[in-house]
Amino acid sequence: QSSTKMKANLSQAPTVHIRKFFEEARKNRKASGSNKGKKTRRLYSKAVIMGYKRALRSQSTDTCLVSIQGVEDTKSVDFYLGKKVLYMYRAKTEKNGTFMRTVWGLSLIHI
């Protein structure tokens, strides 16, 4: 008798075919046009720390020289002036639930 009860419970499951369900979902998504004309854009630029600001015999360790990927001339530098800069590195010990550490700064021109 227990097997007949299980069969009765199985008949209560929805009878929608899975392929038909996903086809309807695709049609609804195309009709809504949710991704129409949108591009995903990266909100950061990759960069490399080149070293410290320095003279012939001395260096100032509070100012780093950064080479930003895609920035080749002085006109494109103007966009990045005053923007925040994040230096992220991996540490050996875990702190606050993560191994990643961050140092924040600003992009400036020193003359």
N, C-alpha and C positions, 0 to 999 in steps of 0.2 A: 504494500500500500504506500510505502514511503516513496517509491519510484514514480508512482502516478502523481503524487503531490508535486514532485520536482518538475515533472512535465507540464503540469498545470501552471507552475510559476514561470516556466520558460515562455509560455504563450503570452505572458503579459509584457514581454519585451517589445520595444518599438519595431515596426516592420519596415522602416525606411532603409533603402539600400544605400550603402556607404558611398558608392560612386556617384549616385544621384545627388546625395547630400552635398558632396564637395563641388560638383558641377554647379549647383545652385549658388553656393557660396562664392565661386569664382565670378559668376554672372552678376551677383549683387555687388561685388567689389569693383568690377569694371564699370558698372552703371553708376556707382557713386563717384568715380573719378578721384579717389583719395590721393593717388600718387601722380596725378596728371601735372606735368610741367615742373615737378619738384626734383631737385638734385640734392643728394646728401653732400654736405660740405664739412670739411675738417675745420675745427675751431682752434687748431694749433699748428705751428710750424716747427719742423725738426731743426735742430741746431747742434753745433759742436763747440765746446769750449776750447779756444785756441791757446789760452794762457792768461797771464796777468798783464795789466798795463805796466809798462816799464820804460826806463831810460837805459842808458848804456850800462850803468853799474848798479842801479837800484830798481826795485819793482814795488808797486803798491798792490798788496794782496787783497785790498778791499774792492778792487775793480777788475772784473774779468773781461777779456775780449772774446766775443761770441760771433761765430760765423753761422748765419742763418741760411738754410737751404733755399735756393731760388732767388736770393738777393745778391745782385751782381753790381749794381751801380748806386750812386748816391740818391737818386730820385726815389728808388724803392725803399731806401732806408727810412725815409720820412714817415712812412706808415707805421713802422715799428717803434718809433720814439715815444716814450712814456708808457708803453705797454708793460704789463707784468710778465716776468720771466720765471719759469719754474725749473729748478734743477732737481731731478729725481734719481736716486741711486738705491741699490740693494745693499742691506746690511746683513751681518751674520747673525745678529740676535734679534728676536722678535720684540717689538715695542708697540703697544696699543693695538695688538692683534694683527700686525702686518710687519713684513720684513723691509718694506719700502720706506725711505726717508725722503723728505722734501725740503728744499731751501728756496724761498721766494725772494725776488728782487725786481728791479726796474731796469728797462733799457734806456740808457741815457748817452749823450755825447759829452765827453770831457775834452776840453781843448787846452 
